[in-house]
């Protein structure tokens, strides 16, 4: 069995809402009927809209087309979530209502094929208290199996103290929080048109994950199931440096009881890095009980390269089975 732990959908409520918008983010319908999502930059100082509108195929909103795509890919189960920008662009009251509507849609979507689809909730992070309530509703009433969180919320790194109740509730519910990259919140130079999604999004995840872990997230919520998409960005390349430079930092020593790299080993990572050597290295650092297969489908409908990365990695066969199936079964309750 193959379980793809990072795939996306655009629920109908969300599509309809963005079709009505004239500002970014928005969805436009071409004369031929095809839909494209147009995102925005994270800072007001940079031009909008962002380049390279993304096409929305029917597999993003049709269960029938999604299952057909999965069959063609050879994938048994999709873990689905709303992609950026989620509902972070909305003001608090509207974000809460949109999150509820989208989660209702996600629940209905996966409910049409519950043996093959697993849903993650979107939360109104601009309103943290309501985000806790919606997380409870999404899990207990709608049957969703986790929640997605952006690497920044409206340009700001998720604040540990502000969002601690969300992490604590996720831990109590025994469901994962999945950290997903988005348009970076750093200096305008990071918004380079060619390198934005290839590099800058990964740096955003890298920094946010470090900020949360070094800030003591897993000291405060030790049983939290935290997932870092895209292999945590550049995390693997920096673990030694993080340990070295923070081992004498008095502020960090007052927060953490062990080297930072030990907390990184408590995190789950998906293998969407497009590199066999890096995947093998991830196995040597984190071992296979923390690695998950992912493809970013249907943004990329041909996922053979993603599967080939696992196949060619220097990982024992039982370890590959954990990556492709077993770890996801345990993490998402499949």
C-alpha positions as CSV (number, residue, x, y, z in Angstrom):
1,X,0.0,0.0,0.0
2,X,1.1,3.6,-0.7
3,X,-0.2,6.5,1.4
4,X,0.6,10.0,0.0
5,X,0.8,12.3,3.1
6,X,0.8,15.6,1.3
7,X,-1.8,16.2,-1.3
8,X,-4.2,19.1,-1.8
9,X,-7.8,19.9,-2.7
10,X,-9.7,23.1,-3.5
11,X,-13.2,22.7,-1.9
12,X,-16.1,24.2,-3.7
13,X,-16.8,26.8,-1.0
14,X,-13.2,28.0,-1.3
15,X,-13.2,28.1,-5.1
16,X,-16.5,30.0,-5.2
17,X,-15.2,32.6,-2.7
18,X,-11.9,33.2,-4.5
19,X,-13.7,33.5,-7.9
20,X,-15.6,36.5,-6.4
21,X,-12.5,38.3,-5.4
22,X,-10.7,40.9,-7.4
23,X,-7.7,41.2,-5.1
24,X,-5.1,38.5,-4.5
25,X,-5.5,35.8,-3.5
26,X,-8.1,35.0,-6.1
27,X,-9.1,32.4,-8.7
28,X,-9.8,33.4,-12.3
29,X,-11.7,31.4,-14.9
30,X,-10.4,31.5,-18.4
31,X,-12.6,31.6,-21.5
32,X,-12.0,27.9,-22.0
33,X,-13.4,27.3,-18.5
34,X,-10.0,26.4,-16.9
35,X,-9.4,27.7,-13.4
36,X,-6.2,29.3,-12.1
37,X,-5.3,30.4,-8.6
38,X,-3.4,33.6,-8.3
39,X,-1.6,34.1,-4.9
40,X,-0.1,37.2,-3.4
41,X,3.2,38.2,-1.8
42,X,3.5,38.1,1.9
43,X,4.7,41.7,2.2
44,X,3.0,44.9,1.0
45,X,6.3,46.2,-0.3
46,X,6.4,43.5,-3.0
47,X,4.4,43.4,-6.2
48,X,1.1,41.5,-6.5
49,X,0.0,39.2,-7.9
50,X,2.7,36.6,-7.5
51,X,4.0,35.1,-10.8
52,X,3.1,31.8,-12.3
53,X,-0.7,31.3,-11.6
54,X,-1.4,27.6,-10.7
55,X,-3.9,25.7,-12.7
56,X,-6.7,23.9,-10.8
57,X,-7.5,20.6,-12.4
58,X,-10.8,18.7,-11.7
59,X,-8.8,16.4,-9.4
60,X,-8.6,19.2,-6.9
61,X,-12.4,19.3,-6.3
62,X,-13.9,16.1,-7.9
63,X,-13.7,12.9,-5.9
64,X,-14.3,10.9,-9.1
65,X,-11.3,12.6,-10.8
66,X,-9.2,12.4,-7.7
67,X,-9.7,8.6,-7.4
68,X,-9.0,8.2,-11.1
69,X,-5.7,10.1,-10.7
70,X,-4.7,8.1,-7.7
71,X,-5.4,4.9,-9.6
72,X,-3.1,6.1,-12.4
73,X,-0.4,7.0,-9.9
74,X,-0.6,3.7,-8.1
75,X,-1.5,5.4,-4.8
76,X,-4.0,3.8,-2.4
77,X,-4.7,6.7,0.0
78,X,-4.4,10.5,-0.1
79,X,-4.1,12.7,2.9
80,X,-5.7,15.9,1.6
81,X,-5.5,19.5,2.8
82,X,-6.2,23.0,1.5
83,X,-3.0,24.6,0.0
84,X,-1.7,28.1,0.7
85,X,-2.9,30.7,1.4
86,X,-5.6,28.8,3.4
87,X,-7.8,31.4,5.2
88,X,-4.9,33.5,6.6
89,X,-5.7,36.4,4.2
90,X,-9.1,37.0,5.8
91,X,-9.9,39.1,8.8
92,X,-10.7,37.2,12.0
93,X,-14.5,36.9,11.8
94,X,-14.5,36.0,8.1
95,X,-11.6,33.6,8.5
96,X,-13.5,31.7,11.2
97,X,-16.5,31.3,9.0
98,X,-14.5,30.3,6.0
99,X,-12.5,27.7,7.9
100,X,-15.8,26.1,9.1
101,X,-17.2,26.0,5.6
102,X,-14.0,24.6,4.1
103,X,-13.7,22.0,6.8
104,X,-17.3,20.9,6.2
105,X,-16.4,20.6,2.5
106,X,-13.2,18.6,3.2
107,X,-15.2,16.3,5.5
108,X,-17.8,15.7,2.7
109,X,-15.0,15.2,0.1
110,X,-13.2,12.5,2.1
111,X,-16.5,11.0,3.2
112,X,-17.3,10.0,-0.4
113,X,-14.4,7.6,-0.3
114,X,-13.3,7.2,3.3
115,X,-11.2,4.1,2.6
116,X,-9.0,6.2,0.2
117,X,-9.2,9.8,1.5
118,X,-8.1,11.3,4.8
119,X,-8.7,15.0,5.5
120,X,-6.8,17.7,7.4
121,X,-8.4,20.8,8.8
122,X,-7.7,24.4,8.0
123,X,-7.7,26.7,11.0
124,X,-8.3,30.5,11.4
125,X,-4.9,31.2,12.9
126,X,-5.7,34.9,12.8
127,X,-8.1,34.2,15.6
128,X,-6.2,31.7,17.9
129,X,-9.0,31.1,20.4
130,X,-11.5,30.2,17.7
131,X,-8.8,28.1,16.0
132,X,-8.8,25.8,19.0
133,X,-12.6,25.5,18.9
134,X,-12.6,24.8,15.2
135,X,-9.8,22.1,15.7
136,X,-12.0,20.3,18.2
137,X,-15.1,20.5,15.9
138,X,-13.1,19.4,12.8
139,X,-11.7,16.4,14.6
140,X,-14.6,15.3,16.9
141,X,-17.6,16.2,14.7
142,X,-16.2,16.1,11.2
143,X,-13.7,13.2,11.5
144,X,-10.7,15.1,10.2
145,X,-7.3,13.6,11.2
146,X,-5.1,16.7,11.8
147,X,-4.6,20.3,10.8
148,X,-2.3,22.2,8.5
149,X,-0.3,25.3,9.6
150,X,1.6,27.7,7.4
151,X,5.2,28.5,7.9
152,X,4.0,32.1,8.5
153,X,0.6,33.6,9.2
154,X,0.1,36.8,7.3
155,X,3.9,37.3,7.2
156,X,4.6,36.5,10.8
157,X,6.2,33.4,12.2
158,X,3.7,31.4,14.3
159,X,4.1,32.7,17.8
160,X,4.6,29.8,20.2
161,X,3.0,31.6,23.2
162,X,0.0,32.7,21.0
163,X,-0.6,29.3,19.5
164,X,0.4,27.1,22.4
165,X,-3.3,26.3,23.2
166,X,-3.6,25.0,19.6
167,X,-0.6,22.8,20.0
168,X,-1.8,21.6,23.4
169,X,-5.3,20.8,22.0
170,X,-3.8,18.9,19.1
171,X,-1.7,16.8,21.5
172,X,-4.7,16.1,23.6
173,X,-6.7,15.0,20.5
174,X,-3.7,12.9,19.4
175,X,-3.7,14.4,15.9
176,X,-0.8,16.0,14.0
177,X,-0.1,19.6,13.1
178,X,1.4,19.7,9.7
179,X,3.8,22.6,9.0
180,X,3.5,23.6,5.3
181,X,5.6,26.3,3.5
182,X,4.0,29.4,2.1
183,X,5.0,32.7,0.5
184,X,8.0,33.7,2.6
185,X,7.9,36.4,5.2
186,X,11.5,37.4,5.2
187,X,13.3,40.2,3.3
188,X,12.0,41.2,-0.2
189,X,15.1,39.5,-1.7
190,X,13.6,36.1,-0.8
191,X,10.7,36.8,-3.1
192,X,12.8,36.3,-6.2
193,X,10.4,35.2,-9.0
194,X,12.5,32.2,-10.2
195,X,13.6,31.0,-6.7
196,X,10.4,31.7,-4.7
197,X,8.9,28.2,-4.5
198,X,12.2,26.3,-5.2
199,X,14.2,28.0,-2.4
200,X,12.5,30.7,-0.5
201,X,9.5,28.6,0.7
202,X,12.0,26.0,2.0
203,X,13.9,28.6,4.0
204,X,10.6,29.8,5.5
205,X,9.9,26.3,6.8
206,X,13.4,25.9,8.0
207,X,13.3,29.1,10.1
208,X,9.8,28.5,11.5
209,X,10.6,24.9,12.5
210,X,13.8,26.1,14.2
211,X,11.9,29.0,16.0
212,X,9.3,26.6,17.3
213,X,11.7,23.8,18.4
214,X,14.4,26.1,19.9
215,X,11.6,28.1,21.6
216,X,10.7,25.0,23.5
217,X,7.6,23.7,21.7
218,X,8.3,20.0,22.4
219,X,9.4,20.8,26.0
220,X,6.0,22.4,26.6
221,X,4.0,19.9,24.5
222,X,6.2,16.7,24.5
223,X,3.6,14.4,23.0
224,X,2.7,16.8,20.1
225,X,2.8,15.1,16.7
226,X,4.5,17.7,14.5
227,X,5.0,17.1,10.7
228,X,7.4,19.2,8.6
229,X,6.6,19.0,5.0
230,X,9.2,18.9,2.2
231,X,11.7,17.3,4.6
232,X,11.8,20.4,6.8
233,X,13.3,22.6,4.1
234,X,17.0,23.0,4.7
235,X,16.9,21.5,8.2
236,X,19.1,18.5,7.5
237,X,22.0,20.7,6.3
238,X,21.8,22.8,9.5
239,X,21.4,20.4,12.4
240,X,25.1,20.3,13.3
241,X,25.4,24.1,13.1
242,X,22.2,24.6,15.2
243,X,23.6,22.4,18.0
244,X,27.1,24.0,17.8
245,X,26.0,27.6,18.0
246,X,23.2,27.2,20.5
247,X,25.0,24.9,23.0
248,X,26.4,28.0,24.9
249,X,23.4,30.3,24.4
250,X,22.1,31.0,27.9
251,X,18.6,31.8,26.8
252,X,18.3,28.5,24.9
253,X,19.9,26.5,27.7
254,X,17.2,27.9,30.1
255,X,14.5,26.6,27.7
256,X,15.8,23.3,26.4
257,X,17.0,20.2,28.4
258,X,18.8,18.5,25.6
259,X,20.6,19.5,22.3
260,X,18.2,21.0,19.7
261,X,18.8,18.2,17.3
262,X,17.2,15.8,19.7
263,X,13.9,17.7,19.4
264,X,14.2,17.6,15.6
265,X,14.3,13.8,15.9
266,X,10.8,13.9,17.4
267,X,9.3,15.5,14.3
268,X,7.9,13.7,11.3
269,X,9.1,14.7,7.9
270,X,7.7,13.9,4.5
271,X,10.2,12.9,1.8
272,X,9.2,15.4,-0.9
273,X,12.8,16.6,-1.6
274,X,13.3,15.2,-5.1
275,X,16.7,13.8,-4.3
276,X,17.8,10.2,-3.5
277,X,20.9,11.1,-1.6
278,X,19.0,13.5,0.6
279,X,16.4,10.9,1.3
280,X,19.0,8.4,2.3
281,X,20.6,11.0,4.5
282,X,17.3,11.7,6.2
283,X,17.0,8.0,7.0
284,X,20.4,8.0,8.6
285,X,19.5,10.9,10.8
286,X,15.8,10.4,11.6
287,X,15.5,6.7,10.8
288,X,12.3,5.5,9.1
289,X,9.8,5.8,11.8
290,X,9.7,9.5,11.3
291,X,9.6,9.6,7.5
292,X,6.4,9.9,5.3
293,X,5.9,9.6,1.6
294,X,4.5,12.7,-0.1
295,X,4.1,14.1,-3.6
296,X,2.2,17.4,-3.6
297,X,-0.4,15.9,-6.0
298,X,-2.4,17.1,-7.9
299,X,0.0,20.1,-8.4
300,X,2.2,17.4,-9.8
301,X,0.1,14.6,-11.4
302,X,3.0,12.5,-12.4
303,X,4.6,11.4,-9.1
304,X,6.8,8.6,-10.5
305,X,9.9,10.6,-9.7
306,X,8.8,10.9,-6.0
307,X,8.2,7.1,-5.9
308,X,11.5,6.5,-7.6
309,X,13.3,8.5,-4.9
310,X,12.1,6.1,-2.3
311,X,12.9,3.1,-4.5
312,X,16.5,4.1,-5.1
313,X,17.3,5.4,-1.6
314,X,19.7,3.2,0.4
315,X,17.1,2.2,2.9
316,X,16.1,-1.3,3.9
317,X,13.0,-2.7,2.4
318,X,11.2,-2.8,5.7
319,X,12.1,0.9,6.2
320,X,10.7,1.8,2.8
321,X,7.4,0.1,3.7
322,X,7.3,2.3,6.9
323,X,7.8,5.4,4.7
324,X,5.2,4.4,2.1
325,X,2.6,3.0,4.5
326,X,3.1,2.1,8.1
327,X,4.1,5.5,9.6
328,X,1.2,7.2,8.0
329,X,-1.2,4.5,9.2
330,X,-0.1,5.1,12.8
331,X,0.1,8.9,12.5
332,X,-3.2,9.6,10.8
333,X,-5.1,6.6,12.3
334,X,-5.7,5.0,8.9
